Amino acid sequence: MTAWRQTEYGGPEVLRAEQVPVPTPGRGDVLLKIGATALNAADVRLLRGDPLLLRLAFGIRRPKQPVRGMDAAGVVLAVGADVSGLAVGDEVVGELPGGALAEYAVAPAARLVRRPAGLAPATAAALALAGGTAWQALERGAVAAGSSGRRVLVIGASGGVGTFAVQLAAMRGAEVWALCGERNRSLLERLGATRTFDYRSTAIAELPAASFDAIIDIAGTAPLRALRRLLLPGGTLVMVAGLGGPVLGPIPRILRAALLSIGSKRRIRPLAAVAKPEILAELLALAARGSITPVIERTWPLTEAREALAHVDAGHTVGKVIVVPGH
């Protein structure tokens, strides 16, 4: 099979399309024939091994999993020992620990959810990591169902996580303000944002103080004190991302957030999103009903997976980028 592999850390140029054996599922795993793979910023971070702290878990000199790609939709071709609830032929979707930029991949069965009939593989794959992160961020910020009257600010709203955060918050009844690039303002208004602002021309300090019940900060670049100033008493700033420095990444920012939260009625909480199949099942059901719609900027063939990752690496993706085999 064809798989895009890396034997060292670096930019998209280190990826190589190689012919490798089809993997065999181990205990608790299934073998998938990949129908669509959705790329995320996390794939770029693993590609580059950035920040260096990340390499302690994923490989010091090179990634332990040489094939990128985490979000995948596909069909089960084989099942390993101790797998229950899934069978050969099932159409599934899930967040893998890697390996999805290939024609076939092994996936932990416990991470997979059946794909609803009528929901395209590309649409389903786009939901996993980004949709799950947005869901968990809103939970962390107490933006639950029936949030009418609550105001939410989403910073970095035009990416994969942001487009889902806007839709889910609006669906739950919140008034959503979104900070994004000028060209994406109309898109976010269609997704449910009440007000949008161009981050290039609108400084954080220009937004009204004490106006938001929750802030979902995906960009991770604004000063924490400036963001805290925007919160109402009892409000929560959720730090979804933030690259930080080349060694420790977002850790120093997280520590500053903890210090600023001591004794304050305005909380700052980091989010370490994890794969939660039960949330993915909810997202798939919403997408099948048309209640949320993944924004798919472009679909690339597997033969051009390096170019697709280079596009994500450039940092200006709107919504999601999808890679599909067989083209």
Legacy VTK file of the C-alpha trace (Angstrom):
# vtk DataFile Version 3.0
C-alpha trace
ASCII
DATASET POLYDATA
POINTS 327 float
0.000 0.000 0.000
0.975 3.657 -0.318
1.729 5.514 2.910
3.231 8.953 3.459
6.091 8.433 5.937
8.718 10.556 7.664
12.014 9.293 9.084
13.005 12.621 10.641
11.353 15.738 12.005
10.924 18.688 9.684
8.558 20.444 7.308
6.375 18.778 4.669
9.500 18.181 2.567
10.496 15.261 4.850
7.415 13.257 3.851
7.875 10.470 1.304
5.256 8.324 -0.426
6.430 4.762 0.135
5.149 1.286 -0.628
4.825 -0.599 2.664
3.033 -3.772 3.805
-0.611 -3.481 4.800
-0.602 -3.492 8.636
-2.139 -6.278 10.677
-4.566 -5.364 13.468
-3.450 -6.302 16.955
-5.475 -6.972 20.068
-8.294 -4.438 20.337
-7.580 -3.022 16.861
-9.233 -3.117 13.458
-7.823 -2.662 9.964
-9.426 0.172 8.010
-9.526 0.863 4.308
-9.287 4.637 4.432
-12.058 6.589 2.713
-11.045 10.077 3.846
-8.467 11.661 6.156
-8.908 15.113 7.708
-5.736 17.051 8.526
-5.222 19.118 11.667
-2.674 21.531 13.081
-1.691 18.657 15.388
-0.440 16.740 12.340
1.910 19.628 11.545
3.150 19.804 15.131
3.962 16.083 15.060
5.518 16.416 11.618
7.908 19.083 12.895
8.321 17.737 16.440
7.428 21.215 17.651
7.717 22.098 20.513
10.673 19.986 21.587
8.816 18.925 24.735
6.413 16.998 22.505
9.230 14.654 21.439
9.453 13.143 24.910
6.137 11.414 24.219
6.254 10.919 20.451
9.917 10.173 19.752
13.182 11.932 20.545
14.961 11.803 17.169
12.077 10.784 14.926
8.367 10.085 15.448
7.529 6.618 16.726
4.566 6.609 14.334
6.092 7.600 10.973
2.759 8.069 9.157
0.832 11.263 9.842
-2.950 11.554 9.795
-5.239 11.239 12.825
-8.847 11.787 11.710
-10.145 9.087 9.384
-13.305 7.582 7.978
-13.174 4.146 6.434
-14.507 0.610 6.238
-13.457 -2.224 8.533
-11.543 -4.917 6.612
-10.326 -7.074 9.511
-10.674 -7.199 13.281
-8.105 -8.170 15.891
-8.584 -10.195 19.038
-10.923 -8.925 21.749
-12.804 -6.564 19.421
-16.527 -6.456 20.066
-19.209 -4.287 18.542
-17.507 -3.920 15.163
-17.423 -6.298 12.213
-15.925 -6.515 8.748
-17.789 -4.160 6.432
-18.759 -1.582 9.063
-18.373 2.055 7.966
-16.677 3.932 10.805
-14.953 7.178 11.731
-12.595 8.108 14.532
-9.506 9.855 15.834
-6.498 7.562 15.353
-3.102 7.831 17.070
-1.666 8.347 13.565
-1.249 6.401 10.356
-4.212 7.690 8.335
-2.256 9.281 5.452
-2.241 5.899 3.756
-4.528 3.539 1.892
-4.988 1.352 4.991
-4.494 1.968 8.697
-4.833 0.166 12.005
-7.134 1.863 14.510
-8.100 1.122 18.138
-11.665 -0.173 17.959
-12.588 1.723 21.124
-11.969 5.039 19.333
-14.290 4.325 16.412
-17.923 5.252 15.858
-20.198 4.033 13.085
-20.683 6.533 10.290
-24.362 7.407 9.756
-25.799 6.357 6.421
-25.876 9.265 4.016
-23.026 11.154 5.687
-20.053 11.337 3.315
-16.702 9.978 4.567
-15.039 13.395 4.092
-17.730 15.109 6.160
-17.475 12.498 8.905
-13.666 12.593 9.050
-13.698 16.385 9.410
-15.627 16.144 12.681
-13.355 14.067 14.872
-10.505 16.099 16.383
-11.621 19.631 15.529
-15.283 19.102 16.360
-14.414 17.220 19.530
-12.034 19.967 20.638
-14.664 22.659 20.039
-17.225 20.642 22.005
-14.865 20.168 24.948
-13.853 23.845 24.879
-17.478 24.948 25.132
-18.065 22.502 27.982
-15.012 23.926 29.768
-16.480 27.392 29.294
-19.920 26.308 30.563
-21.574 26.976 27.203
-24.144 24.219 27.392
-27.525 23.670 25.784
-29.884 26.475 26.710
-27.182 29.156 26.811
-29.559 31.879 25.668
-28.365 35.215 26.986
-24.750 34.096 27.266
-22.182 35.828 25.052
-19.210 33.906 23.685
-16.118 35.254 21.932
-14.251 32.870 19.609
-10.702 33.964 18.713
-9.224 32.244 15.679
-12.719 31.393 14.514
-12.100 30.473 10.871
-10.029 27.316 11.403
-11.291 23.793 11.963
-11.916 24.140 15.702
-13.212 27.693 15.384
-15.827 26.980 12.718
-17.230 24.192 14.882
-17.096 26.309 18.057
-19.128 29.056 16.363
-21.756 26.600 15.110
-22.075 24.670 18.360
-22.241 27.786 20.545
-24.897 29.365 18.322
-26.843 26.096 18.245
-26.847 26.117 22.050
-28.389 29.577 22.088
-25.353 31.748 22.805
-24.663 35.096 21.167
-21.403 34.470 19.326
-18.774 37.085 18.473
-15.929 35.931 16.247
-12.435 37.250 15.586
-11.083 36.152 12.207
-9.588 37.383 8.946
-11.595 39.886 6.890
-12.252 37.429 4.063
-13.907 34.958 6.454
-16.325 37.268 8.222
-19.303 36.486 5.985
-18.651 32.742 6.323
-18.740 32.934 10.110
-21.903 35.008 10.042
-23.517 32.252 7.965
-22.358 29.741 10.566
-24.121 31.643 13.330
-21.847 34.452 14.542
-23.790 37.571 15.536
-20.795 39.899 15.184
-17.446 39.391 13.480
-14.196 41.360 13.582
-11.056 41.400 11.464
-8.180 40.548 13.802
-5.816 42.710 11.742
-7.800 45.890 12.270
-9.491 45.211 15.628
-7.248 44.986 18.685
-8.328 42.937 21.685
-8.238 46.136 23.738
-10.921 47.648 21.484
-13.504 45.022 22.408
-15.849 45.979 25.254
-14.635 45.096 28.736
-16.643 42.736 30.951
-18.814 41.612 28.049
-18.306 37.857 27.649
-19.403 34.853 29.656
-16.860 32.708 27.832
-13.894 33.234 25.531
-12.637 30.370 23.378
-9.069 31.324 22.495
-7.790 29.171 19.639
-5.197 31.597 18.301
-3.249 31.716 21.574
-1.422 34.989 20.896
-3.334 37.711 22.768
-2.092 38.813 26.235
-3.900 36.929 28.979
-4.568 40.073 31.028
-6.211 41.706 28.018
-8.413 38.663 27.489
-9.345 38.412 31.162
-10.450 42.059 31.047
-13.148 41.056 28.520
-14.760 38.503 30.837
-17.768 39.106 33.021
-17.366 38.134 36.689
-17.747 34.368 36.783
-16.720 34.082 33.154
-14.166 31.648 31.772
-11.363 31.990 29.244
-10.616 28.617 27.641
-7.112 28.313 26.174
-7.478 25.827 23.323
-4.080 26.232 21.719
-1.021 28.402 21.496
2.313 27.304 20.124
4.416 29.174 22.644
8.167 28.747 22.622
10.168 26.191 20.656
11.097 24.128 23.728
8.243 24.182 26.260
5.462 25.247 23.899
2.371 26.559 25.730
3.527 25.507 29.223
4.737 28.993 30.314
1.458 30.535 29.144
-0.504 27.894 31.050
1.462 28.667 34.204
0.783 32.400 33.782
-2.897 31.596 33.394
-2.891 29.614 36.636
-1.303 32.537 38.502
-3.762 35.053 37.061
-6.693 32.849 38.083
-5.739 32.739 41.766
-8.401 34.583 43.734
-10.066 35.909 40.573
-13.739 35.680 39.644
-12.622 35.501 36.025
-11.202 32.050 35.375
-8.560 31.057 32.821
-8.564 27.350 32.013
-6.308 25.428 29.606
-7.854 22.654 27.536
-6.094 19.407 26.741
-8.687 17.860 24.439
-8.735 14.067 24.161
-10.477 11.641 21.849
-14.005 10.995 23.150
-16.052 8.667 20.906
-19.260 9.582 22.717
-18.808 13.230 21.677
-17.964 12.189 18.113
-21.201 10.174 18.010
-23.137 13.305 19.005
-21.345 15.355 16.341
-22.054 12.749 13.663
-25.743 12.765 14.591
-25.862 16.568 14.382
-24.121 16.547 11.000
-26.462 13.828 9.695
-29.433 16.045 10.653
-27.832 19.102 9.063
-27.556 20.924 12.396
-23.811 21.476 11.905
-21.782 21.454 8.704
-18.017 21.013 8.497
-16.344 23.741 6.448
-14.148 21.890 3.952
-11.801 24.276 2.196
-10.274 21.765 -0.200
-9.974 18.055 -0.886
-6.630 16.667 -2.065
-5.808 13.236 -3.528
-3.567 10.951 -1.495
-0.922 11.340 -4.193
-0.648 15.009 -3.161
-0.740 14.529 0.622
2.548 16.415 1.023
1.012 19.474 -0.658
-2.074 19.175 1.559
0.064 19.172 4.711
2.110 22.094 3.356
-1.145 24.035 2.991
-2.059 23.342 6.635
1.514 24.139 7.671
1.176 27.591 6.087
-1.367 28.402 8.806
-4.215 29.972 6.848
-6.590 27.055 6.387
-10.284 27.909 6.460
-12.119 25.035 8.113
-10.737 21.649 7.164
-8.445 20.088 4.554
-9.312 16.553 3.445
-7.177 13.886 1.773
-8.855 11.020 -0.099
-7.288 7.915 -1.712
-7.932 6.577 -5.171
-7.401 9.794 -7.128
LINES 1 328
327 0 1 2 3 4 5 6 7 8 9 10 11 12 13 14 15 16 17 18 19 20 21 22 23 24 25 26 27 28 29 30 31 32 33 34 35 36 37 38 39 40 41 42 43 44 45 46 47 48 49 50 51 52 53 54 55 56 57 58 59 60 61 62 63 64 65 66 67 68 69 70 71 72 73 74 75 76 77 78 79 80 81 82 83 84 85 86 87 88 89 90 91 92 93 94 95 96 97 98 99 100 101 102 103 104 105 106 107 108 109 110 111 112 113 114 115 116 117 118 119 120 121 122 123 124 125 126 127 128 129 130 131 132 133 134 135 136 137 138 139 140 141 142 143 144 145 146 147 148 149 150 151 152 153 154 155 156 157 158 159 160 161 162 163 164 165 166 167 168 169 170 171 172 173 174 175 176 177 178 179 180 181 182 183 184 185 186 187 188 189 190 191 192 193 194 195 196 197 198 199 200 201 202 203 204 205 206 207 208 209 210 211 212 213 214 215 216 217 218 219 220 221 222 223 224 225 226 227 228 229 230 231 232 233 234 235 236 237 238 239 240 241 242 243 244 245 246 247 248 249 250 251 252 253 254 255 256 257 258 259 260 261 262 263 264 265 266 267 268 269 270 271 272 273 274 275 276 277 278 279 280 281 282 283 284 285 286 287 288 289 290 291 292 293 294 295 296 297 298 299 300 301 302 303 304 305 306 307 308 309 310 311 312 313 314 315 316 317 318 319 320 321 322 323 324 325 326
